[in-house]
Amino acid sequence: MKIAITIWGNRISPVFDVASTLLVADIKNKIIAHKTYISFDPGIPSGLIQTLKNSNIAILVCGAISDIPADLIKTNDIKLISFVTGNALKFLDDFANKHTIDKHTIDKKFIMPGYSKG
């Protein structure tokens, strides 16, 4: 399974709309088999969609995200896990170990303050 995380430095980017780098990881048997970084332009969501599809990425993790790019990501069959925060590599390790795939099972330390899971 491939997962992409929008990053800002070593953290999950707090706002998707200004992020320009993806941390892409290939997870196999709860182990991060490979990591790479990809640049993208958040102002062109269709370009990001093409990048995600060309890289066979199934899940995109980000912080806060506007409705238009969020809807575009979801309508292109890419699972979106938004309003996530914290150190990107720690999140990735936690994700790989638990194979977490939705907001309801993500460790609460990675959920943005003020975000309601409901």
Long-range contacts (C-beta under 8 A, 24 or more apart in sequence): 1-26, 1-27, 1-28, 1-58, 1-59, 2-26, 2-27, 2-55, 2-56, 2-57, 2-58, 2-59, 3-27, 3-57, 3-58, 3-59, 3-60, 3-61, 3-92, 3-95, 4-38, 4-52, 4-55, 4-57, 4-59, 4-60, 4-61, 5-60, 5-61, 5-62, 5-88, 5-91, 5-92, 6-42, 6-60, 6-61, 6-62, 6-63, 7-37, 7-88, 10-87, 10-88, 10-89, 11-85, 11-86, 11-87, 11-88, 12-61, 12-62, 12-63, 12-84, 12-85, 12-86, 12-87, 12-88, 12-91, 12-110, 13-62, 13-63, 14-63, 14-64, 14-85, 14-112, 15-63, 15-64, 15-65, 16-42, 16-62, 16-63, 16-64, 16-65, 16-66, 16-69, 16-70, 16-82, 17-42, 17-64, 17-65, 17-66, 17-69, 18-42, 19-62, 19-63, 22-51, 23-88, 23-89, 23-92, 24-55, 24-57, 25-92, 25-96, 27-95, 27-96, 27-99, 30-96, 30-97, 30-99, 31-96, 32-92, 32-93, 32-96, 35-92, 42-69, 45-69, 45-72, 45-73, 46-72, 48-73, 49-73, 49-76, 49-78, 52-76, 52-78, 53-78, 59-101, 61-91, 61-95, 63-112, 64-112, 81-106, 83-111, 83-112, 83-115, 84-110, 84-111, 84-112, 85-110, 85-111, 85-112, 85-113, 86-110
